[in-house]
Amino acid sequence: MQTLDHTFSALSDPTRRAILARLALGEATAGELAEPFSISQPAISRHLKVLERAALIERRRDGQHQRCRLNPKTLKEANDWLAFYARFWSDSFDRLDEHLRKKPEKT
């Protein structure tokens, strides 16, 4: 469960979510990931460290650059957890709806 804690904590930041959205298009260097943001390169590096610690991305050295890519396994685990609870709540609401639609019996 601690992995999910790290995952959702990392996903709570809009900049990190935007970085993941960019990486969904393919690998990118840290510099390429920083381009659309008006924050410093060290700030981007800190975001990348959070994403890496949460196992949402993987980084590798490519010459003088670090290339980043998504780690789909961690995203799948988070999605599976969310899907379980989506089914749970959907089923619960369906049962509630069915119960509320029943006509009360006259006594």
matplotlib code that plots the C-alpha trace (Angstrom):
import matplotlib.pyplot as plt

x = [0.0, 3.0, 3.6, 0.2, 0.8, 3.9, 2.0, -0.9, 1.3, 3.3, 0.2, -1.2, 0.9, -0.3, 3.3, 4.1, 0.9, 1.8, 5.2, 3.6, 1.2, 4.2, 6.0, 2.9, 3.9, 7.4, 10.8, 12.2, 15.2, 14.9, 15.5, 12.7, 10.3, 11.2, 10.5, 6.7, 7.1, 8.1, 10.0, 13.7, 15.6, 16.4, 12.6, 12.0, 14.7, 13.0, 9.7, 11.5, 13.0, 9.6, 8.2, 11.2, 10.9, 7.2, 8.3, 6.1, 9.1, 12.5, 15.6, 18.7, 21.9, 22.3, 25.6, 25.2, 21.4, 19.0, 16.2, 12.9, 10.1, 6.9, 6.9, 3.5, 3.6, 3.1, 0.4, -1.4, -1.3, -2.9, -5.5, -6.3, -6.8, -9.1, -11.0, -11.8, -13.3, -15.1, -16.8, -17.5, -19.2, -21.0, -22.5, -23.4, -25.2, -27.0, -28.2, -29.3, -31.1, -32.9, -33.9, -35.3, -37.3, -39.2, -42.7, -43.5, -46.0, -49.3, -50.1]
y = [0.0, 2.3, 2.2, 3.6, 6.3, 7.5, 7.2, 9.3, 11.8, 12.3, 12.6, 15.3, 17.9, 19.4, 19.9, 16.3, 15.2, 17.4, 15.8, 12.3, 13.5, 14.6, 11.3, 9.4, 10.7, 9.1, 9.5, 12.9, 14.5, 16.5, 19.7, 18.8, 18.2, 21.6, 23.6, 24.3, 25.3, 28.7, 27.1, 26.5, 23.5, 22.5, 22.6, 20.3, 18.0, 17.8, 16.9, 14.2, 12.8, 12.6, 10.8, 8.4, 7.7, 6.9, 4.5, 6.5, 7.2, 5.6, 7.7, 6.6, 8.4, 9.1, 11.0, 14.3, 14.0, 12.0, 10.4, 9.8, 7.4, 6.3, 3.2, 1.7, -1.0, 1.6, 3.4, 0.1, -0.7, 2.7, 2.2, -1.3, 0.1, 2.9, 0.5, -1.8, 1.1, 2.4, -1.0, -1.1, 2.4, 1.8, -1.5, 0.2, 3.0, 0.5, -1.3, 1.9, 3.0, -0.3, -0.1, 3.5, 2.6, -0.2, 1.0, 0.8, -1.9, -0.7, -2.0]
z = [0.0, 0.6, -3.2, -3.8, -1.2, -3.1, -6.4, -5.4, -3.6, -6.7, -8.8, -6.6, -8.2, -11.6, -12.9, -12.3, -14.0, -17.0, -17.1, -17.1, -19.9, -22.0, -21.3, -22.5, -26.0, -25.6, -24.0, -23.3, -21.7, -18.5, -20.6, -23.1, -20.2, -18.6, -21.8, -21.3, -17.7, -16.3, -13.4, -12.9, -14.1, -10.5, -9.8, -12.7, -11.4, -8.0, -9.7, -11.7, -8.5, -6.9, -9.9, -10.0, -6.2, -6.8, -9.6, -12.1, -14.4, -15.1, -16.0, -17.8, -18.8, -22.5, -22.9, -21.1, -20.9, -18.8, -20.7, -19.0, -19.7, -18.1, -16.0, -17.0, -14.3, -11.5, -13.4, -14.0, -10.3, -9.5, -12.2, -10.9, -7.4, -8.7, -10.9, -7.9, -5.9, -9.0, -9.3, -5.6, -5.6, -8.9, -7.5, -4.3, -6.1, -8.3, -5.3, -3.7, -6.8, -7.0, -3.4, -3.8, -6.9, -5.1, -4.3, -0.6, 0.3, 1.7, 5.1]

ax = plt.figure().add_subplot(projection="3d")
ax.plot(x, y, z, "-o")
ax.set_aspect("equal")
plt.show()
